[in-house]
Amino acid sequence: MYKLIIPTYKRAETLKNKTMAYLKKTNINAKNIFIYVANKEEKELYENTIDKNSYAEIIIGKRGLPQQRNFIQKTHKIGENLFMLDDDLKSIKHSQPKQQKARFQLVKQRCSVASLKAQV
């Protein structure tokens, strides 16, 4: 299992209109989405802004991104698959590293040479 972790602070509307809207379009299971906020007031604001069926839990962590990330790491087990997302995503683009692309091209070329030899 994986968990999508979204640390956020004072950006409930941004989270709702960007990252959460994007995740809804991708059919990500809500039970895998965890929102981290700084305090009780923030938690209440986010609970009143974000659709309750679009996430698993809103968790009170720490204020400040470095402190929040440290808190998140300490509260999850070693070996858990955690993916931290920004609260203002419009999309996620997948790209292959250049080295992987080059390796793919080399394999593709070898296949072409092998098929040419087989035809001769």
Long-range contacts (C-beta under 8 A, 24 or more apart in sequence): 1-32, 1-80, 1-81, 2-32, 2-81, 2-82, 2-83, 3-32, 3-33, 3-34, 3-76, 3-80, 3-81, 3-82, 3-83, 4-28, 4-32, 4-33, 4-34, 4-83, 4-85, 5-34, 5-36, 5-72, 5-82, 5-83, 5-84, 5-85, 6-33, 6-34, 6-35, 6-36, 6-84, 6-85, 6-86, 6-87, 7-36, 7-61, 7-65, 7-68, 7-69, 7-72, 7-84, 7-87, 8-35, 8-36, 8-37, 8-46, 8-87, 9-37, 9-38, 9-42, 9-63, 9-65, 9-68, 10-42, 11-87, 11-88, 12-42, 12-45, 12-46, 12-49, 12-50, 13-49, 14-87, 14-88, 15-46, 15-49, 15-50, 15-87, 15-88, 16-49, 16-50, 16-51, 18-87, 18-88, 18-89, 18-90, 19-85, 19-86, 19-87, 19-88, 19-89, 20-50, 20-51, 20-54, 20-55, 22-89, 22-90, 22-91, 22-92, 23-54, 24-54, 30-54, 30-55, 30-56, 31-56, 32-56, 34-58, 34-59, 35-59, 36-60, 36-61, 36-68, 36-71, 36-72, 37-61, 38-62, 38-63, 38-64, 38-68, 39-63
